[in-house]
Amino acid sequence: MGVIVPPIKCQGIKTKLVPLIKECLKTPIKGTWIEPFCGSCVVALNVQPEQALLTDTNEHIISLYRGIQDQTIKPGIVKIFLEEEGKKLSTDQEYYYRVRERFNKSKDPLDFLFLNRSCFNGVMRFNKNGKFNVPFCHKPERFSQAYITKIVNQVRAFSEVVSRSEWIFEIADFRTTLVRSKPDDFVYADPPYAGRHVDYFNTWSANDESALINHLKETPSKFLLSTWHSNKYRSNPLLEANWQGSGFFTKTFEHFYHVGSTEDLRNPMTEALITNYALLEEDKSIEYNQLSFIGGRN
Ligand SMILES: C[S@@+](CC[C@H](N)C(=O)[O-])C[C@H]1O[C@@H](n2cnc3c(N)ncnc32)[C@H](O)[C@@H]1O
């Protein structure tokens, strides 16, 4: 089965990494799948755990997904909304900015979806006051019938998976989510990469980074952390300092981001997955202090 694509896009979306992440899970999840930085939820959508706690500080993502879950946002509603709003956009490009202004006042999740799927470069960026500030993609015919059908199908697929699962969506800081983890749970953590995706919801300080490391080191659950290893300019200086020692394992691989505006984001990046369980049965994977490049081009 191919990867199920969620209805929203965000920086650092892991669509391309889903097969690798699934391969690294090893065993079925007995308890709750905990994702403290759920973003687009593409990973949960494809792992399809029965129980999940999906949290993020971005209230707009959570509100859209809650709407799909409680069926106030159904595929049919999305179709009509995008057809009507897309028509207005096709005759007046400035209409995008009217929706943006409306969204920044009302926080309507359908407006959020509209903006997310018609903004420049498909990025999700909010200014320091928490207002969405990405310009229009300059394609008046953005919401073609084919594009609307694609989005509606993504909403339907999301809704189908959510309706047969016990998933909880919450606006929360990762600290309050991670203290809830128990031995049978599985934590997948995909934090913002420091200094990369800087915006209102993605501000990430050295304090956040060290708090995350401490929480993960103390969690009774198995965890898998996505982080960056290096790009052509530099290596992640914190990786070795944070994970040196026994009991943590890593897999590295090269990855190419497609969502992003700057050259830096479009260059290949070597990513690392860090776990507190062995990734390969026979050799107990690569313990962190023997880190080596074992992945291929993604
Ligand atoms: C790299 S993205 C996650 C991408 C996600 N795995 C996906 O595939 O779509 C990081 C996410 O962390 C969220 N975030 C940033 N700071 C946070 C915090 N302190 N607590 C919880 N979530 C946070 C952002 O809103 C963003 O959605």
The ligand as an ORCA input file, in Angstrom:
! r2SCAN-3c Opt
* xyz 0 1
  C       8.967     19.078     12.108
  S       7.307     19.495     12.487
  C       6.520     17.928     12.641
  C       6.211     17.359     11.282
  C       5.383     16.091     11.342
  N       6.135     14.974     11.863
  C       4.907     15.772      9.937
  O       5.391     14.799      9.340
  O       4.064     16.500      9.421
  C       7.391     20.088     14.119
  C       6.052     20.425     14.759
  O       6.297     20.766     16.127
  C       5.361     21.749     16.524
  N       5.940     22.393     17.726
  C       6.879     23.364     17.793
  N       7.211     23.631     19.074
  C       6.480     22.786     19.841
  C       6.394     22.552     21.248
  N       7.123     23.261     22.126
  N       5.555     21.587     21.696
  C       4.803     20.866     20.808
  N       4.823     21.055     19.466
  C       5.659     21.992     18.983
  C       5.190     22.635     15.319
  O       3.952     23.315     15.348
  C       5.298     21.617     14.164
  O       4.019     21.186     13.765
*
